Amino acid sequence: MDYLPLFVELKARSVLLVGGGEIASRKSSLLLRTGAKLKIVAPELHLELQQRYQKGEFEWLQGTFKPEYLAGVFLVIAATDDSILNEYIFTEANNRSILVNVVDNQPLCSAIFPSIIDRSPIMVAISSAGKAPVLTKSLREKLESLLPFHLGTMAKIAGGWRGRVKQHLTSMRQRRHFWEKAFNGRFSTLIANGQLKQAEEQLEQELLHIQEHRQGELALVGAGPGDPGLLTLKGLQVIQQADVVLYDHLVSAEILELVRRDADKICVGKRAGNHSVAQEETNTLIIKLANQGKKVVRLKGGDPFIFGRGGEELQIAAAAGIPFQVVPGITAAVGASAYAGIPLTHREHSQSVTFITGHCHENGNDLDWPALARGNQTLAIYMGVIKSALISQKLISHGRDANTPVAVIGCGTRPEQQVLTGTLSELERLAQNAPSPALLVVGEVAQLHHQIAWFGHQAQSIDQTQSVAHINRHSVIDLD
């Protein structure tokens, strides 16, 4: 161990920072947040430092470093581009047993700055003892995604309750069990939702009824269109706290790998032409598991409120008195079209976008076809493969040009993504040859795929001389 990890209180302590450039500005920002009594030695100040100085946030010793400036100083930071001066500062400070940090020069440091994850009062610091700062930065970024921003608020509230909990629960084992339950249960969820008053009321109830039945809860989470990188930060945090995850077929295997290892995973998906779990069974299962005191995550592809029946499931939970939260996801129309290089709106081609489902009646009379057939708009059609012939026929018969550009995006955002393009009159043929799940895009914006496709290999457009089989061979994404 080259350095002993310590958290040092700098509030009202004298800290000397030598240097007035951009690096010194960054260091000053961090030091001022601790409440340090900061003095800066520099001939000139960076613009941001000038603004802070004008606000009276620190004392400026204009000029060059002098050893007498070290009197009464607790910590010294040398942030100049003069290596000789930096070594001189280190020697003078070290001789006086003052902690010193020379920026980007580990041998001249008796104290180092770690990479910090700030969830005050929760603080996480990572250090490589100055050996690999880029690596520690990378680790910090990974940990940032795992630590919810509401941790600090939760810690502050818990701190205010420590005395009361200690008075009510006399054994350390009881207190530990109480806080573990609170930090991983409804109390944490309420804070994440910004319901601080209700969170404290929840603590009150749990403290008064510590031995009673634990209340379960439901989280409705959108998994996005497939690429695990499109799962939201909050979605990741929630699925890693779940006791059980009820997921759909559209949730990718990569995202399921991110679920907490000891959580139960139950597929309740519905897929056309295959055995499906009835919605009523899913509703019953949600209620049953939540009433067992479990944290239930209902994980849906895309966004749960866009043709995902998420609202229906929440109505059932609300009627049963089960607490719930919603974590939105990137819906398929947004994610898949973006990965296909197709903007859903464009100043020259489309002033509006309409999301519709292809699960329409046999005659299609449940949709407003005259409105959908108008030009200068984009149609993003979910679950439209089976009814693609009907959709094409209805749009054309109500006035949409048969040569309107269309795109069928199969397995959007995934490595196996395929983009087949053509015209509205060819929609059925394209849809039947696209891998599932597929999104249909109707509108002039579809032709922009050939200009701005960026994910994988750009698909070739279909014309009267090319077969669909030929198009498929050239539109498969190959990431190798």
C-alpha positions as CSV (number, residue, x, y, z in Angstrom):
1,M,0.0,0.0,0.0
2,D,1.7,3.2,-1.2
3,Y,-0.9,5.5,0.3
4,L,-3.3,5.2,3.2
5,P,-6.8,6.2,2.0
6,L,-8.1,9.0,4.2
7,F,-11.0,11.5,4.0
8,V,-9.7,14.8,5.4
9,E,-11.8,17.6,6.6
10,L,-10.5,20.9,5.1
11,K,-13.3,23.2,6.3
12,A,-11.7,26.4,7.5
13,R,-8.2,24.9,7.1
14,S,-5.5,26.9,5.2
15,V,-4.7,25.4,1.8
16,L,-2.2,26.9,-0.6
17,L,-2.6,26.4,-4.4
18,V,0.4,27.5,-6.5
19,G,-0.6,28.2,-10.1
20,G,-3.3,30.2,-11.9
21,G,-4.1,28.1,-15.0
22,E,-6.8,25.8,-16.1
23,I,-5.6,22.9,-13.9
24,A,-5.4,25.2,-10.9
25,S,-8.9,26.3,-11.7
26,R,-10.2,22.7,-11.5
27,K,-8.4,22.0,-8.3
28,S,-9.7,25.2,-6.7
29,S,-13.3,24.3,-7.6
30,L,-12.9,21.0,-5.7
31,L,-11.1,22.6,-2.7
32,L,-13.7,25.4,-2.4
33,R,-16.5,22.8,-2.2
34,T,-14.9,21.4,1.0
35,G,-15.0,24.8,2.7
36,A,-11.2,25.2,2.7
37,K,-9.6,28.6,3.4
38,L,-7.9,28.9,0.0
39,K,-4.9,31.0,-1.0
40,I,-3.7,31.0,-4.6
41,V,-0.2,32.1,-5.7
42,A,0.1,33.1,-9.3
43,P,1.2,36.1,-11.4
44,E,-2.1,35.9,-13.4
45,L,-5.4,34.0,-13.0
46,H,-7.4,31.9,-15.4
47,L,-10.7,33.5,-16.4
48,E,-12.8,31.2,-14.1
49,L,-10.4,32.0,-11.3
50,Q,-10.7,35.7,-11.9
51,Q,-14.5,35.3,-11.6
52,R,-14.2,33.4,-8.3
53,Y,-11.7,36.0,-7.0
54,Q,-14.1,38.8,-7.8
55,K,-16.7,37.0,-5.7
56,G,-14.2,36.8,-2.8
57,E,-14.0,33.1,-2.7
58,F,-10.2,33.0,-2.1
59,E,-7.2,35.1,-1.3
60,W,-4.9,35.9,-4.3
61,L,-1.2,36.3,-3.6
62,Q,-0.2,37.8,-6.8
63,G,3.3,37.0,-7.9
64,T,5.7,34.0,-7.5
65,F,5.8,31.4,-4.7
66,K,7.7,32.3,-1.5
67,P,8.5,29.8,1.3
68,E,7.0,32.1,3.9
69,Y,3.6,31.5,2.3
70,L,3.7,28.0,3.8
71,A,3.2,29.3,7.4
72,G,0.1,27.8,9.0
73,V,-0.7,25.9,5.8
74,F,-2.3,22.4,6.1
75,L,-2.1,21.3,2.4
76,V,-0.1,22.6,-0.6
77,I,-0.9,21.9,-4.3
78,A,1.6,22.8,-7.0
79,A,-0.1,23.2,-10.3
80,T,2.4,25.1,-12.5
81,D,4.1,24.1,-15.7
82,D,7.5,24.9,-14.2
83,S,9.0,21.6,-13.1
84,I,11.9,23.3,-11.2
85,L,9.4,25.4,-9.3
86,N,7.2,22.4,-8.5
87,E,10.1,20.5,-7.1
88,Y,11.1,23.5,-5.0
89,I,7.6,23.8,-3.6
90,F,7.6,20.1,-2.8
91,T,10.9,20.3,-1.0
92,E,10.0,23.3,1.1
93,A,6.6,21.8,2.1
94,N,8.0,18.4,2.8
95,N,10.7,19.8,5.0
96,R,7.9,21.4,7.1
97,S,5.9,18.2,7.3
98,I,3.1,19.8,5.2
99,L,1.1,17.5,3.0
100,V,1.9,18.4,-0.6
101,N,0.6,17.4,-4.1
102,V,2.4,18.2,-7.3
103,V,-0.1,17.7,-10.1
104,D,0.8,14.9,-12.5
105,N,4.1,14.1,-10.7
106,Q,3.5,11.2,-8.3
107,P,7.0,11.0,-6.9
108,L,6.6,14.6,-5.6
109,C,3.4,13.8,-3.7
110,S,2.8,13.1,-0.1
111,A,-0.9,13.4,-0.8
112,I,-2.8,12.5,-4.0
113,F,-6.2,13.3,-5.4
114,P,-8.3,10.2,-6.2
115,S,-11.0,10.0,-8.7
116,I,-14.2,10.9,-6.8
117,I,-17.8,9.8,-7.0
118,D,-19.7,12.4,-5.1
119,R,-23.0,11.5,-3.5
120,S,-22.5,13.7,-0.5
121,P,-22.3,12.7,2.2
122,I,-21.6,9.4,0.5
123,M,-18.2,9.6,-1.1
124,V,-16.3,7.0,-3.1
125,A,-12.6,7.6,-4.0
126,I,-10.5,5.5,-6.4
127,S,-6.8,5.7,-6.7
128,S,-4.0,3.8,-8.5
129,A,-1.4,5.6,-6.3
130,G,-0.6,7.8,-9.3
131,K,0.3,4.8,-11.5
132,A,-2.7,4.7,-13.9
133,P,-5.0,7.8,-13.6
134,V,-6.8,7.1,-16.9
135,L,-7.7,3.6,-15.6
136,T,-9.1,5.0,-12.3
137,K,-11.1,7.6,-14.3
138,S,-12.6,4.7,-16.4
139,L,-13.4,2.8,-13.2
140,R,-15.1,5.9,-11.8
141,E,-17.2,6.2,-14.8
142,K,-18.4,2.6,-14.5
143,L,-19.2,3.1,-10.8
144,E,-21.0,6.3,-11.5
145,S,-23.6,4.4,-13.5
146,L,-24.2,2.0,-10.6
147,L,-24.6,4.4,-7.8
148,P,-28.0,6.3,-7.8
149,F,-27.9,10.0,-7.4
150,H,-30.4,9.8,-4.6
151,L,-27.9,8.0,-2.3
152,G,-26.8,11.3,-0.7
153,T,-30.3,12.3,0.2
154,M,-31.0,8.8,1.6
155,A,-27.8,9.0,3.7
156,K,-28.7,12.5,5.1
157,I,-32.2,11.3,6.1
158,A,-30.9,8.1,7.6
159,G,-28.4,10.2,9.6
160,G,-31.2,12.2,11.1
161,W,-32.9,8.9,12.1
162,R,-29.9,7.1,13.6
163,G,-30.5,8.2,17.2
164,R,-34.2,7.3,17.1
165,V,-33.6,3.9,15.5
166,K,-30.8,3.2,18.1
167,Q,-33.2,4.1,20.9
168,H,-36.0,1.9,19.5
169,L,-33.8,-1.1,18.5
170,T,-31.3,-2.0,21.2
171,S,-29.3,-4.7,19.4
172,M,-26.8,-4.0,16.6
173,R,-28.3,-6.9,14.6
174,Q,-31.8,-5.4,14.7
175,R,-30.5,-2.1,13.6
176,R,-28.5,-3.6,10.7
177,H,-31.5,-5.6,9.6
178,F,-33.7,-2.5,9.8
179,W,-31.4,-0.3,7.7
180,E,-30.7,-3.1,5.1
181,K,-34.4,-3.4,4.6
182,A,-34.9,0.4,4.3
183,F,-32.0,1.0,1.9
184,N,-33.2,-1.8,-0.4
185,G,-36.9,-1.3,-0.1
186,R,-39.8,1.2,-0.3
187,F,-37.9,3.9,1.6
188,S,-35.2,4.0,-1.1
189,T,-37.8,4.0,-3.9
190,L,-39.7,6.9,-2.4
191,I,-36.5,9.0,-2.1
192,A,-35.6,8.1,-5.7
193,N,-39.0,9.4,-6.7
194,G,-38.5,12.7,-4.9
195,Q,-41.2,11.8,-2.3
196,L,-39.1,12.7,0.8
197,K,-42.0,13.3,3.2
198,Q,-43.5,9.9,2.3
199,A,-40.0,8.3,2.7
200,E,-39.8,9.5,6.3
201,E,-43.3,8.3,6.9
202,Q,-42.3,4.9,5.5
203,L,-39.4,4.8,8.0
204,E,-41.8,5.6,10.8
205,Q,-44.1,2.7,9.8
206,E,-41.2,0.3,9.4
207,L,-39.8,1.2,12.8
208,L,-43.2,0.9,14.5
209,H,-44.1,-2.4,12.8
210,I,-40.7,-4.0,12.4
211,Q,-42.0,-7.5,12.8
212,E,-45.0,-7.2,10.5
213,H,-45.3,-8.3,6.9
214,R,-43.0,-6.6,4.4
215,Q,-44.7,-4.6,1.7
216,G,-43.7,-5.5,-1.8
217,E,-43.6,-3.1,-4.7
218,L,-43.6,-3.0,-8.5
219,A,-41.3,-1.2,-10.9
220,L,-42.4,-0.9,-14.5
221,V,-39.2,-0.7,-16.5
222,G,-38.6,0.0,-20.2
223,A,-35.6,-2.0,-21.5
224,G,-35.2,-0.1,-24.8
225,P,-35.2,-1.6,-28.3
226,G,-32.4,-4.1,-27.8
227,D,-28.9,-2.6,-27.5
228,P,-28.1,-3.0,-23.8
229,G,-26.3,0.4,-24.0
230,L,-29.7,2.0,-24.5
231,L,-31.0,0.8,-21.2
232,T,-31.4,3.9,-19.0
233,L,-29.2,4.4,-15.9
234,K,-32.1,4.2,-13.6
235,G,-33.4,1.1,-15.4
236,L,-30.1,-0.6,-14.7
237,Q,-30.2,0.4,-11.0
238,V,-33.7,-0.9,-10.6
239,I,-33.3,-4.3,-12.2
240,Q,-30.2,-4.8,-10.1
241,Q,-32.3,-4.4,-6.9
242,A,-35.1,-6.7,-8.0
243,D,-36.2,-9.9,-6.3
244,V,-38.0,-11.1,-9.4
245,V,-38.1,-9.9,-13.0
246,L,-41.1,-10.6,-15.3
247,Y,-39.8,-10.0,-18.8
248,D,-41.1,-10.0,-22.4
249,H,-39.7,-11.8,-25.4
250,L,-38.5,-8.5,-26.8
251,V,-36.0,-8.0,-24.0
252,S,-32.6,-8.9,-25.3
253,A,-30.5,-11.6,-23.6
254,E,-27.7,-9.0,-23.0
255,I,-30.1,-6.9,-20.9
256,L,-31.3,-10.0,-18.9
257,E,-27.6,-10.6,-18.1
258,L,-27.6,-7.3,-16.3
259,V,-30.3,-8.4,-13.8
260,R,-29.1,-9.2,-10.3
261,R,-27.7,-12.8,-10.3
262,D,-29.9,-14.1,-7.5
263,A,-33.2,-12.6,-8.9
264,D,-35.8,-14.9,-10.3
265,K,-36.4,-14.3,-14.0
266,I,-39.8,-15.3,-15.5
267,C,-40.8,-14.9,-19.1
268,V,-44.3,-13.6,-19.5
269,G,-44.0,-12.5,-23.1
270,K,-46.5,-12.6,-25.9
271,R,-45.5,-13.5,-29.4
272,A,-47.7,-13.8,-32.4
273,G,-48.2,-17.4,-33.5
274,N,-46.6,-18.9,-30.4
275,H,-47.6,-19.9,-27.0
276,S,-48.1,-16.8,-24.9
277,V,-48.8,-15.9,-21.3
278,A,-52.2,-14.3,-21.1
279,Q,-52.3,-10.7,-19.8
280,E,-54.6,-11.8,-17.0
281,E,-52.0,-14.3,-15.8
282,T,-49.3,-11.7,-15.8
283,N,-51.5,-9.3,-13.8
284,T,-52.2,-12.1,-11.2
285,L,-48.5,-13.0,-10.9
286,I,-47.6,-9.4,-10.3
287,I,-50.1,-9.1,-7.5
288,K,-49.1,-12.5,-6.0
289,L,-45.4,-11.7,-5.9
290,A,-45.7,-8.2,-4.6
291,N,-48.0,-9.5,-1.8
292,Q,-45.2,-11.9,-0.8
293,G,-43.1,-8.8,0.0
294,K,-41.0,-8.9,-3.1
295,K,-39.5,-6.2,-5.3
296,V,-41.1,-7.0,-8.7
297,V,-39.7,-5.6,-11.9
298,R,-42.0,-5.8,-15.0
299,L,-39.4,-5.5,-17.8
300,K,-40.7,-4.6,-21.2
301,G,-39.0,-4.0,-24.5
302,G,-38.9,-0.4,-25.7
303,D,-41.0,1.9,-23.5
304,P,-43.8,0.3,-21.4
305,F,-46.3,3.1,-22.2
306,I,-45.9,2.8,-26.0
307,F,-48.1,-0.2,-27.0
308,G,-46.8,-2.1,-24.0
309,R,-49.9,-2.3,-21.9
310,G,-47.9,-0.8,-19.1
311,G,-50.8,1.5,-18.1
312,E,-53.1,-1.5,-17.7
313,E,-50.7,-3.3,-15.4
314,L,-50.3,-0.3,-13.2
315,Q,-54.1,0.1,-12.9
316,I,-54.2,-3.4,-11.6
317,A,-51.4,-2.7,-9.1
318,A,-53.0,0.5,-8.0
319,A,-56.4,-1.3,-7.4
320,A,-54.5,-3.9,-5.3
321,G,-52.8,-1.2,-3.2
322,I,-49.3,-2.1,-4.5
323,P,-46.8,0.7,-4.6
324,F,-45.2,1.2,-7.9
325,Q,-42.8,3.4,-10.0
326,V,-42.2,3.8,-13.7
327,V,-38.8,3.9,-15.5
328,P,-39.3,4.9,-19.1
329,G,-37.4,3.3,-21.9
330,I,-36.3,4.3,-25.4
331,T,-39.2,3.2,-27.6
332,A,-38.5,1.1,-30.7
333,A,-39.6,3.8,-33.1
334,V,-37.0,6.2,-31.7
335,G,-34.2,3.7,-31.1
336,A,-34.5,1.6,-34.3
337,S,-35.0,4.5,-36.7
338,A,-32.0,6.3,-35.2
339,Y,-29.8,3.3,-35.6
340,A,-31.1,3.0,-39.2
341,G,-30.1,6.6,-40.0
342,I,-33.8,7.6,-40.4
343,P,-34.8,10.8,-38.6
344,L,-38.5,10.6,-37.8
345,T,-39.0,14.3,-38.4
346,H,-37.1,16.5,-40.9
347,R,-37.7,20.1,-41.8
348,E,-37.9,19.3,-45.6
349,H,-39.7,16.0,-45.4
350,S,-41.8,15.5,-42.3
351,Q,-43.4,17.9,-39.8
352,S,-45.0,15.3,-37.6
353,V,-44.7,11.6,-36.6
354,T,-47.4,9.2,-35.7
355,F,-46.9,6.0,-33.7
356,I,-49.5,3.3,-34.6
357,T,-49.9,-0.4,-34.0
358,G,-50.4,-2.9,-36.8
359,H,-52.7,-4.9,-34.5
360,C,-55.7,-3.5,-36.2
361,H,-59.0,-5.2,-37.1
362,E,-59.2,-7.4,-40.2
363,N,-60.8,-4.5,-42.2
364,G,-58.6,-1.9,-40.6
365,N,-61.6,0.4,-39.9
366,D,-60.3,1.1,-36.3
367,L,-57.7,3.6,-37.7
368,D,-58.2,7.0,-39.2
369,W,-56.8,6.2,-42.6
370,P,-57.5,9.5,-44.3
371,A,-55.5,11.3,-41.6
372,L,-52.7,8.7,-41.8
373,A,-52.5,9.0,-45.6
374,R,-51.7,12.7,-45.6
375,G,-48.2,13.7,-46.9
376,N,-45.4,15.4,-45.0
377,Q,-45.7,13.1,-42.0
378,T,-43.9,9.9,-40.8
379,L,-45.7,6.8,-39.7
380,A,-43.9,4.5,-37.3
381,I,-45.8,1.3,-37.3
382,Y,-45.3,-1.3,-34.5
383,M,-46.2,-4.9,-34.9
384,G,-47.2,-4.3,-38.5
385,V,-45.6,-7.2,-40.4
386,I,-48.7,-9.4,-40.4
387,K,-50.9,-6.6,-41.6
388,S,-48.4,-5.0,-43.9
389,A,-50.5,-5.7,-47.0
390,L,-53.6,-4.2,-45.4
391,I,-51.6,-1.2,-44.3
392,S,-50.2,-0.5,-47.7
393,Q,-53.5,-1.0,-49.4
394,K,-55.4,1.3,-47.0
395,L,-52.8,4.1,-47.2
396,I,-52.7,4.0,-51.0
397,S,-56.5,3.9,-51.4
398,H,-56.8,6.9,-49.1
399,G,-54.4,9.0,-51.1
400,R,-50.8,8.2,-50.1
401,D,-48.6,8.0,-53.1
402,A,-47.6,4.3,-53.9
403,N,-44.1,5.5,-54.4
404,T,-43.8,6.9,-50.9
405,P,-40.4,5.8,-49.5
406,V,-40.7,3.1,-46.7
407,A,-38.2,1.2,-44.6
408,V,-38.6,-2.0,-42.6
409,I,-36.1,-2.2,-39.7
410,G,-35.7,-5.7,-38.4
411,C,-34.0,-6.4,-35.0
412,G,-33.3,-2.6,-34.7
413,T,-30.2,-1.6,-32.7
414,R,-29.0,-5.1,-32.4
415,P,-25.9,-6.6,-34.2
416,E,-28.2,-8.5,-36.6
417,Q,-30.1,-5.4,-37.6
418,Q,-31.4,-5.3,-41.2
419,V,-32.8,-2.3,-43.0
420,L,-34.9,-3.0,-46.1
421,T,-36.0,0.0,-48.1
422,G,-38.4,0.5,-51.0
423,T,-41.8,2.0,-51.7
424,L,-45.2,1.8,-50.1
425,S,-46.4,-0.5,-52.8
426,E,-43.6,-2.9,-51.9
427,L,-44.2,-2.8,-48.1
428,E,-45.7,-6.3,-47.8
429,R,-42.8,-7.9,-49.7
430,L,-40.2,-6.1,-47.6
431,A,-41.9,-6.8,-44.3
432,Q,-42.2,-10.5,-45.0
433,N,-38.4,-10.8,-45.5
434,A,-37.3,-8.7,-42.5
435,P,-36.3,-10.5,-39.3
436,S,-38.5,-10.1,-36.2
437,P,-39.2,-7.8,-34.4
438,A,-39.6,-5.3,-37.2
439,L,-40.6,-1.7,-37.3
440,L,-42.2,-0.2,-40.4
441,V,-41.4,3.4,-41.3
442,V,-43.5,5.1,-44.0
443,G,-42.6,8.6,-45.2
444,E,-40.1,10.6,-47.2
445,V,-37.6,10.4,-44.3
446,A,-37.0,6.7,-45.0
447,Q,-34.9,7.6,-48.1
448,L,-32.4,9.4,-45.8
449,H,-31.2,6.1,-44.6
450,H,-28.9,5.9,-47.7
451,Q,-27.3,9.2,-46.7
452,I,-26.9,8.9,-43.0
453,A,-26.9,5.2,-42.1
454,W,-24.2,4.7,-39.5
455,F,-24.7,1.5,-37.6
456,G,-23.2,-1.5,-39.4
457,H,-23.3,-1.8,-43.2
458,Q,-25.6,0.6,-45.0
459,A,-28.5,-1.4,-46.6
460,Q,-29.0,-1.3,-50.3
461,S,-32.4,0.1,-51.6
462,I,-34.7,-2.2,-53.5
463,D,-35.8,-1.4,-57.0
464,Q,-37.6,-3.2,-59.8
465,T,-34.5,-5.1,-60.9
466,Q,-33.4,-6.4,-57.5
467,S,-34.9,-9.3,-55.6
468,V,-35.7,-9.1,-51.9
469,A,-33.3,-12.0,-51.3
470,H,-30.5,-10.0,-52.9
471,I,-31.4,-7.1,-50.6
472,N,-31.3,-9.3,-47.5
473,R,-27.8,-10.5,-48.3
474,H,-26.5,-6.9,-48.4
475,S,-28.5,-5.5,-45.4
476,V,-27.3,-7.9,-42.8
477,I,-25.2,-6.1,-40.2
478,D,-21.7,-7.5,-39.9
479,L,-19.8,-6.0,-37.0
480,D,-16.6,-8.0,-37.4
